Protein backbone atom coordinates (compact mmCIF):
# COMPACT_ATOMS: atom_id res chain seq x y z
CA UNK A 1 0.00 0.00 0.00
CA UNK A 2 1.10 3.56 -0.55
CA UNK A 3 2.06 5.32 2.63
CA UNK A 4 -0.21 8.16 3.65
CA UNK A 5 1.48 11.56 3.97
CA UNK A 6 3.08 11.79 7.36
CA UNK A 7 2.37 15.11 8.91
CA UNK A 8 4.60 16.71 11.49
CA UNK A 9 1.61 16.50 13.78
CA UNK A 10 1.57 12.71 13.54
CA UNK A 11 5.27 12.57 14.27
CA UNK A 12 4.76 14.78 17.29
CA UNK A 13 1.79 12.72 18.37
CA UNK A 14 3.78 9.53 18.13
CA UNK A 15 6.72 10.98 20.03
CA UNK A 16 4.47 12.44 22.70
CA UNK A 17 2.60 9.23 23.27
CA UNK A 18 5.16 6.54 22.64
CA UNK A 19 8.52 8.02 23.48
CA UNK A 20 11.74 8.02 21.52
CA UNK A 21 12.89 5.82 18.70
CA UNK A 22 13.87 2.27 19.48
CA UNK A 23 17.55 3.10 19.29
CA UNK A 24 17.16 5.71 21.99
CA UNK A 25 14.57 4.09 24.20
CA UNK A 26 15.87 2.54 27.38
CA UNK A 27 13.96 -0.53 28.55
CA UNK A 28 11.33 0.38 31.09
CA UNK A 29 10.87 -1.49 34.33
CA UNK A 30 9.33 -4.91 33.83
CA UNK A 31 5.55 -4.63 34.18
CA UNK A 32 3.69 -6.69 36.72
CA UNK A 33 3.14 -10.30 35.80
CA UNK A 34 -0.23 -11.16 34.38
CA UNK A 35 -1.99 -14.37 35.24
CA UNK A 36 -3.52 -16.35 32.38
CA UNK A 37 -7.09 -15.41 31.53
CA UNK A 38 -9.21 -17.59 33.83
CA UNK A 39 -11.91 -18.33 31.26
CA UNK A 40 -9.64 -18.73 28.22
CA UNK A 41 -9.61 -22.07 26.47
CA UNK A 42 -6.38 -23.99 27.10
CA UNK A 43 -3.82 -23.70 24.33
CA UNK A 44 -3.91 -26.75 22.09
CA UNK A 45 -0.95 -29.11 22.12
CA UNK A 46 1.86 -28.00 19.79
CA UNK A 47 1.69 -31.20 17.77
CA UNK A 48 -1.16 -31.35 15.30
CA UNK A 49 -2.25 -34.15 13.02
CA UNK A 50 -0.42 -34.26 9.72
CA UNK A 51 -2.12 -33.82 6.41
CA UNK A 52 -4.09 -36.80 5.11
CA UNK A 53 -4.80 -37.68 1.52
CA UNK A 54 -8.30 -36.25 1.95
CA UNK A 55 -6.93 -32.84 2.88
CA UNK A 56 -5.96 -30.19 0.40
CA UNK A 57 -2.41 -28.82 0.67
CA UNK A 58 -1.51 -25.22 1.41
CA UNK A 59 -0.11 -24.79 -2.10
CA UNK A 60 -3.35 -26.09 -3.62
CA UNK A 61 -5.42 -23.74 -1.46
CA UNK A 62 -3.33 -20.74 -2.51
CA UNK A 63 -3.51 -21.74 -6.16
CA UNK A 64 -7.31 -22.07 -6.09
CA UNK A 65 -7.63 -18.76 -4.26
CA UNK A 66 -5.50 -16.88 -6.79
CA UNK A 67 -7.13 -18.60 -9.76
CA UNK A 68 -10.77 -18.13 -8.79
CA UNK A 69 -10.81 -15.41 -6.13
CA UNK A 70 -10.65 -11.71 -6.94
CA UNK A 71 -7.18 -10.24 -6.40
CA UNK A 72 -8.22 -7.57 -3.91
CA UNK A 73 -5.90 -8.80 -1.14
CA UNK A 74 -2.22 -9.66 -0.91
CA UNK A 75 -2.15 -12.37 1.78
CA UNK A 76 0.89 -13.70 3.56
CA UNK A 77 1.48 -17.23 2.17
CA UNK A 78 -0.05 -19.20 5.03
CA UNK A 79 -3.33 -21.12 5.09
CA UNK A 80 -5.60 -21.35 8.13
CA UNK A 81 -7.01 -24.84 8.53
CA UNK A 82 -7.77 -24.81 12.26
CA UNK A 83 -7.69 -22.10 14.95
CA UNK A 84 -8.03 -22.10 18.74
CA UNK A 85 -7.11 -19.40 21.24
CA UNK A 86 -3.99 -17.61 19.97
CA UNK A 87 -2.92 -20.52 17.74
CA UNK A 88 -3.68 -21.50 14.15
CA UNK A 89 -2.64 -24.53 12.11
CA UNK A 90 -2.09 -24.94 8.40
CA UNK A 91 -3.25 -28.02 6.44
CA UNK A 92 0.15 -29.65 6.96
CA UNK A 93 -0.23 -29.39 10.73
CA UNK A 94 2.27 -26.59 11.43
CA UNK A 95 1.27 -24.40 14.38
CA UNK A 96 1.56 -20.61 14.41
CA UNK A 97 0.97 -17.85 16.95
CA UNK A 98 -1.53 -15.33 15.58
CA UNK A 99 -0.28 -11.79 16.22
CA UNK A 100 -2.84 -10.10 13.95
CA UNK A 101 -6.17 -11.38 15.32
CA UNK A 102 -7.99 -10.75 12.03
CA UNK A 103 -7.38 -7.02 12.50
CA UNK A 104 -8.72 -7.20 16.09
CA UNK A 105 -11.77 -9.36 15.33
CA UNK A 106 -10.60 -12.24 17.52
CA UNK A 107 -9.82 -10.33 20.71
CA UNK A 108 -11.41 -13.18 22.70
CA UNK A 109 -9.23 -15.75 20.92
CA UNK A 110 -10.12 -18.01 18.02
CA UNK A 111 -13.19 -20.20 18.54
CA UNK A 112 -13.78 -19.20 22.16
CA UNK A 113 -15.88 -22.07 23.63
CA UNK A 114 -18.51 -19.81 25.21
CA UNK A 115 -19.08 -17.91 21.96
CA UNK A 116 -19.06 -21.11 19.90
CA UNK A 117 -21.73 -22.57 22.20
CA UNK A 118 -23.90 -19.47 21.80
CA UNK A 119 -23.52 -19.70 18.01
CA UNK A 120 -24.38 -23.41 17.81
CA UNK A 121 -27.27 -23.22 20.28
CA UNK A 122 -28.90 -20.29 18.51
CA UNK A 123 -28.25 -21.67 15.01
CA UNK A 124 -30.14 -24.83 15.93
CA UNK A 125 -33.08 -22.76 17.19
CA UNK A 126 -33.57 -19.74 14.89
CA UNK A 127 -30.90 -18.07 12.78
CA UNK A 128 -32.74 -15.42 10.75
CA UNK A 129 -36.03 -13.56 10.91
CA UNK A 130 -35.19 -10.35 9.02
CA UNK A 131 -36.49 -7.12 10.55
CA UNK A 132 -39.85 -7.65 8.84
CA UNK A 133 -40.72 -9.46 12.08
CA UNK A 134 -39.65 -9.35 15.71
CA UNK A 135 -37.30 -12.03 17.01
CA UNK A 136 -36.69 -13.15 20.58
CA UNK A 137 -33.05 -12.14 20.68
CA UNK A 138 -32.85 -8.62 19.26
CA UNK A 139 -34.74 -6.83 22.03
CA UNK A 140 -32.54 -8.47 24.67
CA UNK A 141 -29.44 -7.65 22.66
CA UNK A 142 -30.44 -4.02 22.09
CA UNK A 143 -31.03 -3.50 25.82
CA UNK A 144 -27.80 -5.29 26.71
CA UNK A 145 -25.75 -3.23 24.22
CA UNK A 146 -27.30 0.09 25.21
CA UNK A 147 -26.63 -0.49 28.90
CA UNK A 148 -23.16 -1.95 28.28
CA UNK A 149 -21.94 1.14 26.42
CA UNK A 150 -24.15 3.84 27.95
CA UNK A 151 -26.42 4.81 25.04
CA UNK A 152 -30.19 4.80 24.52
CA UNK A 153 -30.44 2.77 21.31
CA UNK A 154 -28.58 0.56 18.86
CA UNK A 155 -28.93 0.19 15.08
CA UNK A 156 -27.63 -3.28 14.13
CA UNK A 157 -25.60 -3.99 11.00
CA UNK A 158 -23.20 -6.71 9.85
CA UNK A 159 -19.85 -5.35 8.69
CA UNK A 160 -17.76 -2.47 9.91
CA UNK A 161 -18.06 -0.59 6.63
CA UNK A 162 -21.86 -0.92 6.76
CA UNK A 163 -21.84 0.54 10.26
CA UNK A 164 -19.70 3.49 9.18
CA UNK A 165 -22.01 4.21 6.24
CA UNK A 166 -24.94 3.99 8.68
CA UNK A 167 -23.32 6.50 11.02
CA UNK A 168 -22.72 8.93 8.15
CA UNK A 169 -26.36 8.69 7.04
CA UNK A 170 -27.56 9.12 10.61
CA UNK A 171 -25.36 12.18 11.18
CA UNK A 172 -26.52 13.83 7.96
CA UNK A 173 -30.16 13.20 8.81
CA UNK A 174 -29.64 14.67 12.29
CA UNK A 175 -27.93 17.66 10.71
CA UNK A 176 -30.97 18.41 8.58
CA UNK A 177 -33.67 17.55 11.11
CA UNK A 178 -32.15 18.87 14.35
CA UNK A 179 -29.33 21.28 13.54
CA UNK A 180 -31.13 22.92 10.63
CA UNK A 181 -28.44 22.59 7.98
CA UNK A 182 -29.69 23.66 4.55
CA UNK A 183 -30.67 20.79 2.21
CA UNK A 184 -27.73 18.96 0.63
CA UNK A 185 -25.17 21.08 2.48
CA UNK A 186 -24.30 18.77 5.41
CA UNK A 187 -20.60 18.01 5.88
CA UNK A 188 -19.10 15.01 7.66
CA UNK A 189 -15.42 15.63 8.36
CA UNK A 190 -12.78 12.95 8.80
CA UNK A 191 -9.01 13.20 9.31
CA UNK A 192 -6.06 12.71 7.01
CA UNK A 193 -4.75 9.14 7.07
CA UNK A 194 -8.09 7.68 8.12
CA UNK A 195 -9.31 4.16 7.40
CA UNK A 196 -13.01 3.40 7.85
CA UNK A 197 -13.54 0.76 5.14
CA UNK A 198 -13.59 0.43 1.36
CA UNK A 199 -17.15 1.20 0.22
CA UNK A 200 -17.78 4.16 -2.10
CA UNK A 201 -18.92 6.56 0.60
CA UNK A 202 -15.99 5.67 2.81
CA UNK A 203 -13.23 5.85 0.19
CA UNK A 204 -14.60 9.30 -0.60
CA UNK A 205 -13.27 10.22 2.86
CA UNK A 206 -9.88 8.57 2.37
CA UNK A 207 -6.49 10.11 1.60
CA UNK A 208 -5.00 6.75 0.56
CA UNK A 209 -4.34 6.73 -3.21
CA UNK A 210 -4.69 2.92 -3.34
CA UNK A 211 -8.20 3.20 -1.91
CA UNK A 212 -9.30 6.10 -4.13
CA UNK A 213 -7.55 6.07 -7.48
CA UNK A 214 -9.71 4.87 -10.33
CA UNK A 215 -12.98 4.81 -8.38
CA UNK A 216 -14.30 8.36 -8.78
CA UNK A 217 -16.45 10.40 -8.79
CA UNK A 218 -16.64 10.52 -5.01
CA UNK A 219 -19.34 11.33 -2.49
CA UNK A 220 -19.30 15.10 -1.87
CA UNK A 221 -19.08 16.85 1.50
CA UNK A 222 -17.27 14.04 3.29
CA UNK A 223 -13.63 13.60 4.24
CA UNK A 224 -10.67 15.60 5.53
CA UNK A 225 -10.65 18.24 2.79
CA UNK A 226 -12.50 21.31 4.03
CA UNK A 227 -14.39 23.64 1.66
CA UNK A 228 -11.74 26.26 2.44
CA UNK A 229 -9.12 23.93 0.93
CA UNK A 230 -7.13 22.91 3.99
CA UNK A 231 -6.80 19.29 5.03
CA UNK A 232 -7.86 18.22 8.51
CA UNK A 233 -4.73 16.80 10.16
CA UNK A 234 -5.12 13.93 12.61
CA UNK A 235 -3.88 14.82 16.08
CA UNK A 236 -3.72 18.56 15.35
CA UNK A 237 -6.33 20.35 17.46
CA UNK A 238 -5.58 23.69 15.77
CA UNK A 239 -6.49 22.14 12.42
CA UNK A 240 -9.80 20.94 13.89
CA UNK A 241 -10.49 24.32 15.50
CA UNK A 242 -9.90 26.13 12.20
CA UNK A 243 -12.17 23.73 10.29
CA UNK A 244 -15.07 24.12 12.71
CA UNK A 245 -14.69 27.88 13.03
CA UNK A 246 -14.84 28.24 9.25
CA UNK A 247 -17.44 25.59 8.43
CA UNK A 248 -19.10 24.55 11.69
CA UNK A 249 -22.49 25.85 10.59
CA UNK A 250 -22.70 23.11 7.93
CA UNK A 251 -20.75 20.37 9.71
CA UNK A 252 -23.05 17.64 10.97
CA UNK A 253 -20.33 15.41 12.39
CA UNK A 254 -16.65 14.67 12.80
CA UNK A 255 -15.71 11.01 12.27
CA UNK A 256 -12.48 9.87 13.94
CA UNK A 257 -10.59 6.75 14.92
CA UNK A 258 -9.38 7.23 18.51
CA UNK A 259 -6.17 5.59 17.29
CA UNK A 260 -5.57 5.36 13.55
CA UNK A 261 -5.11 1.66 12.87
CA UNK A 262 -4.47 1.03 9.19
CA UNK A 263 -2.34 4.18 9.01
CA UNK A 264 0.16 2.51 11.32
CA UNK A 265 -1.24 2.65 14.88
CA UNK A 266 -0.99 6.43 15.23
CA UNK A 267 -1.84 7.48 18.77
CA UNK A 268 -2.85 11.17 18.93
CA UNK A 269 -1.35 13.52 21.55
CA UNK A 270 -2.81 13.23 25.02
CA UNK A 271 -5.91 15.38 25.34
CA UNK A 272 -6.65 15.49 21.61
CA UNK A 273 -9.91 13.52 21.70
CA UNK A 274 -11.20 15.46 24.69
CA UNK A 275 -10.38 18.77 22.99
CA UNK A 276 -12.10 17.63 19.77
CA UNK A 277 -15.16 16.64 21.77
CA UNK A 278 -15.30 20.08 23.40
CA UNK A 279 -15.00 21.82 20.03
CA UNK A 280 -17.76 19.63 18.62
CA UNK A 281 -20.07 20.55 21.50
CA UNK A 282 -19.25 24.24 21.04
CA UNK A 283 -20.24 24.12 17.36
CA UNK A 284 -23.20 21.70 17.79
CA UNK A 285 -21.39 19.00 15.82
CA UNK A 286 -21.67 15.26 16.51
CA UNK A 287 -18.52 13.33 17.37
CA UNK A 288 -18.55 9.88 15.76
CA UNK A 289 -16.00 7.42 17.17
CA UNK A 290 -15.03 4.55 14.89
CA UNK A 291 -14.01 1.94 17.48
CA UNK A 292 -14.27 -1.03 15.11
CA UNK A 293 -10.58 -1.86 15.50
CA UNK A 294 -9.69 -0.02 18.72
CA UNK A 295 -12.74 -0.91 20.79
CA UNK A 296 -13.72 -3.92 22.87
CA UNK A 297 -10.67 -4.07 25.18
CA UNK A 298 -8.01 -3.99 22.47
CA UNK A 299 -6.20 -0.85 23.72
CA UNK A 300 -6.39 -1.63 27.43
CA UNK A 301 -9.78 0.01 27.98
CA UNK A 302 -13.26 -1.13 26.93
CA UNK A 303 -13.14 1.67 24.35
CA UNK A 304 -10.10 3.67 23.26
CA UNK A 305 -12.16 6.81 23.94
CA UNK A 306 -12.16 5.80 27.61
CA UNK A 307 -8.49 6.79 27.85
CA UNK A 308 -9.71 10.41 27.83
CA UNK A 309 -13.16 9.87 29.35
CA UNK A 310 -14.81 10.87 26.08
CA UNK A 311 -18.35 9.64 25.44
CA UNK A 312 -18.97 10.13 21.70
CA UNK A 313 -22.35 11.12 20.29
CA UNK A 314 -22.29 8.13 17.92
CA UNK A 315 -20.28 4.96 18.54
CA UNK A 316 -19.40 2.45 15.81
CA UNK A 317 -18.47 -1.13 16.76
CA UNK A 318 -17.66 -4.29 14.80
CA UNK A 319 -14.97 -6.97 14.48
CA UNK A 320 -14.60 -8.36 18.05
CA UNK A 321 -18.29 -7.70 18.71
CA UNK A 322 -18.68 -11.34 17.65
CA UNK A 323 -15.29 -12.64 18.76
CA UNK A 324 -14.56 -13.45 15.13
CA UNK A 325 -17.35 -16.02 14.75
CA UNK A 326 -19.91 -14.05 12.75
CA UNK A 327 -20.21 -10.65 11.02
CA UNK A 328 -21.75 -8.29 13.61
CA UNK A 329 -21.52 -4.50 13.75
CA UNK A 330 -23.49 -1.79 15.49
CA UNK A 331 -24.12 1.94 15.67
CA UNK A 332 -25.08 3.34 19.07
CA UNK A 333 -26.54 6.77 19.89
CA UNK A 334 -29.09 8.45 22.12
CA UNK A 335 -32.72 8.83 21.06
CA UNK A 336 -32.50 12.46 19.93
CA UNK A 337 -30.03 11.28 17.27
CA UNK A 338 -31.13 7.71 16.54
CA UNK A 339 -34.82 8.48 16.04
CA UNK A 340 -33.94 10.76 13.13
CA UNK A 341 -33.87 7.53 11.12
CA UNK A 342 -37.44 6.39 10.45
CA UNK A 343 -38.91 3.09 9.22
CA UNK A 344 -37.93 2.43 5.62
CA UNK A 345 -34.98 4.84 5.57
CA UNK A 346 -32.25 2.37 6.52
CA UNK A 347 -31.87 -1.30 7.30
CA UNK A 348 -30.34 -4.69 6.63
CA UNK A 349 -31.85 -8.14 6.11
CA UNK A 350 -29.26 -9.72 8.40
CA UNK A 351 -28.70 -6.84 10.82
CA UNK A 352 -29.97 -7.77 14.29
CA UNK A 353 -30.63 -11.40 13.35
CA UNK A 354 -31.00 -13.87 16.27
CA UNK A 355 -27.69 -15.57 15.57
CA UNK A 356 -25.76 -12.29 15.58
CA UNK A 357 -27.46 -11.15 18.78
CA UNK A 358 -26.69 -14.34 20.70
CA UNK A 359 -23.09 -14.38 19.54
CA UNK A 360 -22.51 -10.70 20.38
CA UNK A 361 -23.91 -11.03 23.91
CA UNK A 362 -21.60 -14.00 24.56
CA UNK A 363 -18.62 -12.15 23.08
CA UNK A 364 -19.22 -9.11 25.30
CA UNK A 365 -19.69 -11.34 28.34
CA UNK A 366 -16.25 -12.83 27.71
CA UNK A 367 -14.61 -9.39 27.64
CA UNK A 368 -15.84 -8.67 31.16
CA UNK A 369 -15.57 -12.15 32.66
CA UNK A 370 -11.96 -12.58 31.58
CA UNK A 371 -10.98 -8.94 32.29
CA UNK A 372 -9.48 -8.66 28.82
CA UNK A 373 -9.07 -4.87 28.91
CA UNK A 374 -6.90 -5.13 32.02
CA UNK A 375 -4.87 -7.91 30.43
CA UNK A 376 -4.35 -5.90 27.24
CA UNK A 377 -3.16 -2.89 29.22
CA UNK A 378 -0.52 -4.80 31.21
CA UNK A 379 0.63 -7.13 28.45
CA UNK A 380 0.83 -4.26 25.97
CA UNK A 381 3.25 -2.43 28.24
CA UNK A 382 5.29 -5.60 28.52
CA UNK A 383 5.38 -6.09 24.72
CA UNK A 384 6.50 -2.52 23.96
CA UNK A 385 9.13 -2.60 26.72
CA UNK A 386 10.63 -5.86 25.51
CA UNK A 387 10.69 -4.96 21.79
CA UNK A 388 12.24 -1.55 22.52
CA UNK A 389 14.86 -3.28 24.67
CA UNK A 390 16.00 -5.31 21.64
CA UNK A 391 17.59 -2.10 20.29
CA UNK A 392 17.54 -3.48 16.75
CA UNK A 393 18.99 -1.14 14.10
CA UNK A 394 16.10 -2.22 11.88
CA UNK A 395 13.51 -0.78 14.29
CA UNK A 396 12.85 2.95 14.13
CA UNK A 397 9.93 3.12 16.53
CA UNK A 398 7.65 1.02 18.72
CA UNK A 399 4.26 2.53 19.48
CA UNK A 400 0.75 1.63 20.52
CA UNK A 401 -1.69 1.17 23.36
CA UNK A 402 -2.70 -2.06 25.01
CA UNK A 403 -2.22 -4.94 22.59
CA UNK A 404 -2.60 -2.74 19.49
CA UNK A 405 1.01 -2.05 18.56
CA UNK A 406 3.20 -1.17 15.62
CA UNK A 407 6.89 -1.64 14.95
CA UNK A 408 8.24 0.78 12.35
CA UNK A 409 10.98 -0.77 10.20
CA UNK A 410 13.85 1.25 8.74
CA UNK A 411 14.05 -0.40 5.34
CA UNK A 412 17.08 1.74 4.48
CA UNK A 413 19.08 0.12 7.31
CA UNK A 414 19.37 -3.02 5.19
CA UNK A 415 17.93 -4.29 1.94
CA UNK A 416 15.17 -6.11 3.83
CA UNK A 417 11.53 -5.03 3.85
CA UNK A 418 8.79 -5.33 6.46
CA UNK A 419 7.17 -7.90 4.17
CA UNK A 420 10.33 -10.04 4.21
CA UNK A 421 10.51 -9.74 7.99
CA UNK A 422 6.93 -11.01 8.20
CA UNK A 423 7.81 -13.94 5.93
CA UNK A 424 10.62 -14.95 8.27
CA UNK A 425 8.42 -14.44 11.33
CA UNK A 426 5.93 -16.80 9.69
CA UNK A 427 8.69 -19.35 9.06
CA UNK A 428 9.44 -19.36 12.80
CA UNK A 429 5.78 -19.63 13.74
CA UNK A 430 4.52 -16.06 14.30
CA UNK A 431 1.98 -14.37 12.04
CA UNK A 432 1.96 -10.58 11.56
CA UNK A 433 1.35 -8.33 8.56
CA UNK A 434 2.80 -5.04 7.30
CA UNK A 435 0.67 -1.95 6.83
CA UNK A 436 1.73 1.07 4.79
CA UNK A 437 4.86 -0.65 3.51
CA UNK A 438 7.28 -0.42 6.44
CA UNK A 439 5.08 -0.75 9.54
CA UNK A 440 4.35 -4.14 11.12
CA UNK A 441 1.20 -4.40 13.22
CA UNK A 442 1.34 -6.70 16.26
CA UNK A 443 -2.07 -7.38 17.83
CA UNK A 444 -2.44 -10.87 19.32
CA UNK A 445 -5.69 -12.13 20.85
CA UNK A 446 -6.16 -10.64 24.31
CA UNK A 447 -6.27 -14.10 25.91
CA UNK A 448 -2.56 -14.50 25.24
CA UNK A 449 -0.53 -15.47 28.30
CA UNK A 450 2.62 -13.75 29.50
CA UNK A 451 4.68 -16.79 28.52
CA UNK A 452 3.19 -16.83 25.01
CA UNK A 453 3.82 -13.11 24.61
CA UNK A 454 7.46 -13.54 25.65
CA UNK A 455 7.81 -16.43 23.21
CA UNK A 456 6.49 -14.16 20.47
CA UNK A 457 9.01 -11.45 21.35
CA UNK A 458 11.79 -14.06 21.27
CA UNK A 459 10.78 -14.94 17.69
CA UNK A 460 10.80 -11.24 16.75
CA UNK A 461 14.30 -10.91 18.26
CA UNK A 462 15.55 -13.97 16.35
CA UNK A 463 14.23 -12.63 13.05
CA UNK A 464 15.63 -9.12 13.54
CA UNK A 465 19.08 -10.61 14.24
CA UNK A 466 19.08 -13.12 11.38
CA UNK A 467 17.48 -11.28 8.49
CA UNK A 468 20.07 -8.53 7.80
CA UNK A 469 22.64 -11.07 6.56
CA UNK A 470 20.20 -13.26 4.62
CA UNK A 471 19.78 -13.20 0.87
CA UNK A 472 16.24 -12.34 -0.22
CA UNK A 473 16.08 -15.63 -2.12
CA UNK A 474 16.84 -17.53 1.10
CA UNK A 475 13.81 -16.14 2.95
CA UNK A 476 11.10 -18.84 2.96
CA UNK A 477 8.05 -17.76 1.00
CA UNK A 478 9.79 -14.98 -0.94
CA UNK A 479 8.39 -16.29 -4.24
CA UNK A 480 4.85 -15.37 -3.11
CA UNK A 481 5.62 -11.63 -3.01
N, C-alpha and C positions, 0 to 999 in steps of 0.2 A: 504494500500500500504506500501511497505517497504521504510523506510526513506533512502534517498540518504546520502552518507557519508558527514558529515558536516566538511568542511575544516576550518582551522583557518582563512583563508582568508575570507570566507563567514561570519564568526562571526565578523571579523573586519569590513567587508563591512557593515553589518547590524548596528553595533554600530556607525560607522562613519556617516551613512546616517540617522538613525532613533533614535539615542540617547540611553539612558540607559534603563534598564529593567523597567517594569511597576511599580515595587515596589519602584524604585528609581526616577522615572520620576515625576517631579512636573508639575501640569497642566499649560499649556501655556496660554497666554492671549487669551480671546475669539476672534476668527476670526470675520471679518466683516460679517454682515448678508448678506444673498444671497436671492435675490428676486426669486420667482418661475419662471421657464422657460416660457417665453412669449408664445411660440408656443406649449407647451406641452398640451396633451389632459387632461381635468380635471379628477381628480381621481374619479373612480366610487363610488357610495354610498356604505357604509360598508355593508348594508344588501343586500343579494343576494337571488334569488329565491331558495327555497328548492327543494330537489330532487323529481322528479316525478316518477311514475311507469315506464315510458318509459326510464328513465335514468338508467345507470349501476352504481352500487355503487363503492366506492373507493376500498373496499376489493375485489370485483369481478374483477376490472381492474388489481389490483396487482396479483391476482391469475392467470388470463389469461396471463399476461406478463411473470410471472415466469414459467408457464406451457409450453408456446409456443414460447417464445422469448429466444434467446441465453443468457446465464448468463455471459455476458462480462461487466456488470456494477453492482454496488451495490447501488441502489438508496435509498435516504431517503424515508420513507413510506408516501408520499403525492402524490396525483394525480392532475395534472393540467387539469381543464375542461374549464376554461375561463381565459384570461389574458388581462389586459389593464394598460398601464403606468407602475407603480411599483408594481401593485397588481395582484395576481392570486387567483382563486377560485377553490375549489375542487368540485366534483359532489354533495356533500351534501350542498354546498353553503357557506362553511367557507372561509373567506377571509384571505390571507396572504400577507406580504410584502416580495418581492423577493430581497434578498441581495446576489444573485449569478449572476443573469443576463445571464444565460446560458453560463457561463464562458466568459462573456464580449461580447456576441453576441447581446444583446438587450440594448446597450448603450442608444439608442434613446427611450427606453421604449417599452413595449409590444404593438404590434398592433398600432404603431403610425399612425394617420389618413392620413397624407400626403404620407407615404410609402405604406399603404394599398391601397390608391387610385391609386398610380402609378402601383401597382401590378395588381389590378382589371382591370384598363383601358388597360394595355398592354396585359393581358391575353385574353381579349375579342377581341383583334386585331390580334396579332401574337405572339405566345409563343416560337416557336422553328424553326430555319432554318437549324441548324448545320453549320459548317464552310465550307461545300461544296459549299455554296452560300453566297453572301453578304446579310446582313439585315440592315434595316434602323437605328437601334439603336446602333450597335456596334461601328461604326465610331465616332458617337457623344460621346459615352461613353469613347472610347479610348482617344480622344482629351481632354475630361473633366478630366479624371483621370490623364493623363500626366501633364496637366497644374496645377491641384490641388496639386500634390505632387512633381512637379519639375523634371520630367524625360521625356525622349524622347518617350518611347513606353511602352505598357502594353501587357502582355500575360495573357489572361483570363482563369481561372480555376473555380472549383466549391467548393471544400473543402480546408481547411487549409493544411491538409497533402498532397493533390495533389499539392498545390502551393509550398510547401517545396521541394517535389521531383522534381518539375519543376526547382526550383532555383538551386538545386544540379546538375541536368543535364546541365543546362545553364552554370554554373560555370566551370564544367569539360570541356565542349565544348570550352569555351573561353580559358581555360588553354592550350588546345592542339592547337587551331587555332591561338591565339594571343600571348600567353606567350611562347609557344614553349616547353611545357612539353613533355617529351618522351611518346610514346603511352602506355596507361594503367598504368601510374605512378602518375596521378593527385590525390592530396590529398585534401579533404575538412574537415577542422578541426571544431569541436564543443567543448563546454565546459562541464566539469563535472556537473552533476545535471540538464542537459538540458531536455526540453520537446518540441518536434517539431511535435508529432503525433505518430501513432502506425502502420504505414505501414512497410514493411520489410526494405527498405532502411533507414528509420528514426530510427527504433529500433536498427539498427546496430550502430547508433551514441549514443545510450542511455547508461547511467550507472545505470539505475533502474532495479534491478533483476526481478521485476514483469513484466516489459515490454520485457525483453530479454530471460529469462530462458525458455528453451524448444522450441525455435524458430530458432535455428541456422541451417546451417551456415549463417554467416552474410556478408553483403556487405563489401568488403575490402576498405581500404584507406579512411574511413570516421569515424568521431568521435573524442573524446577527447584523445585517446591513441596515442601518437606520435610514429613513428618508433623507436625512441631512447628508448622508454619504459616509459617515464614519462607522467603523465596525466595532461592535460591542465585544470588548476584550474580557475573557474569563479571568476572574480574580482581581480585576481592576475596578474598584468601587467608584472611582472618578468617571470612568467610562460609562458605568451604569447611571450615575447621577446626571451626567450630561444628556444621555439618551432620554431619560424620563422628564427632565426639565424641558427639553425641546419638543418631545412627542407624546408626553404622558397623557394628554387629552384623548388620544386615539389608541393608546396601548391598553389592550384588554388583559394581557398577561405576560409574564416573564417565565420562560421555561428553562430550568437549569438542572444539571447533574450536580449533586453536592460534591462529588469527586468525579472528574472526567475520566471515564474508564478506557474506552477505545483509544483516546488520545494519548494514553500512556500513564494512567493513574496520576493525574495532576490534582494535587490537593491545594485548594485555594488558601490564601493567607488567613490566619485566625481572625475571626470576626467578620469575614466577608459575607457569609450567608445571612448573618443577623443584620448587617448593614443593608443588604439588598432587601430583606424583608421589611425593614423600617422605611426604606425609600418607596417600596411598593405600596405600603399602607398610606404613606403621605400622598401619593398620586392616585389612590384608588385603583390600583393595579393588582391582579391576582398573581401570587407566586405559585408556580407549578413545580413540584419537585419530582424529577424522574429518578426514582429509587429502584429501578428494575435490577440494576447490577449492584448498587451499593447497599440496598436495603436488606432487611431480614437477617440481621446479625453479622453480616459480612465484614463490616469495618470496626467491629468491637462495640457497637451500639445496635439497638433494634433497627433504627434508621440512622443513616449518616447525618441527617439534619439534627439528630439528638445531640451531636457533639456541641452544637451552639444553641440548644434549646429553641430551635425554630420549628414552629408548627405551620407547614405550608397551607395555602388555601385549597390546593388540589394536590393529591398524592397519587403517584403512579407506581404500581407494583407488578411484578411478574416473576419469571425465572424460578427462584426458590420458593415461590408461593405454593408450588406443588412438590417441592423436593426433587424435581427432575423426572417425575413419573407421568406427567400429563400437562398439556398446555393450559395454563391458568394465568390470567392477568386481571387487574382491577384498577378502577379509578375511584378514589374516595374524595368526598367533599361534604360540606354542610348543606342543609336544605335550601338556603337562599341561593346557592349556586346550582346544586344538582337538579332542582325542580325547574330550572330553565329549559331542560330537555323534556319534551312531552311525548306521549305515546305516538309511535310512528316516525319519530325524527331520528332515532338511532337504535341500533340493536345488533344482535348476533344470534344465529340459530343455536350455536353451541355455548355461548356465554351464559354462565350461571347454571349449567346442566348439573344434574345430581351427582354425577361422577366427579366433576371438577370441585364441587362444593365439599364433598366428603374428603377428598384428597387434600384440599387446601386446609381444612380444619385440622386434620391430622398433622400436616406439615408444620403448621403454626404451633400446635401443641408441642411438637418435638423441640422447636426453638427454645421454648420456655423450660420444658422439663429437663433438658440437657444443658441449660445455661450456655447456649452456644455463643451468645454475644460476649459473655465474660471470657470464654475460652479464646475467641478470636482476638480479643484485646491483648491478652497476656501472651499468647503464642505468636501473634504478629510482632510484638516487641522483640521476642526472642529471635524470630526469623531475621528481622532487619539487623539486629545486633550482630548475629553470627555471620551474615553475608558481608556486612561492612568490615568485620574483623578479618575477613579473608585478604583484604587489601590487594585484590587482583588488579594488575594494570589494565585489564580488559574492561573493568567496571568503572564507569564514570560516576554513577549515582545509584543509591538505593532509596526508594521512597514508597510511601503508602500509609494506610491505616488498617489496623486489625489484620486480617488475612487477605487483604487486597493490596498486593505489592507489585512493584516494578523494579527491574534491574536494567539500567541503561548501559548499553554496551558501546565502547569506543571501537568502532570497526576500523579506525585508522591506526589503532595500536598494533594490529596484525592484519593479515589478509583474511581473517575469519569473520563471518557474519553472525548475527543473532540466529538466523535460520540454521546455520551449521552447528552452532552451539546447541540448539534444541534437538538437532539430529543426534548429536553425541549424548546428550542427556537421555534421549529415548533409548539409545543403545544400552545405557547403563540402568535403565528401568525407571526413569522419571519423565513424565509428560508435561511439557509447557509449550507455549506458542508465542512467537514474536507479534508485536503490534507496531505499526508505523516504523517498519524496517529494523530499527536497532534497539527496540525496547522489548524485554521479555517479561511477560506478566506471570506472576506466581500467585495462585489463589487456590490452595487445596481445600477439600471439604473441611468444614469446621469441626468435624468429629475426629480429626487427626490427633494422634497422641503426641506427647513431647518427644518420645523416642522415634516415632515415625518422622516427625519434623526434622529432628537432628540427622536422621539417616538421609533425608532429602537434601539437606545442606551439605552433607558429606559428598553426595553425588555431584552437586553443583561445584564444590571445591575441586574434586577430581577432574571434572571436565575443564574448568578454567585453567588448571595446571597443564593438562595434556594437550589441549587443542592448539595452542600457539605453534607448536613444532610439527603438527600433523600436516600432511598433504591433503588438499581438498578431496582428492580421489580416494583417500584412505578412510574418510569419514563414512561410516555405514549409512546407507540411505541417500547418499548425495545424488544419485541418478534420478531421484524423484523430484528434484528441484524444478 
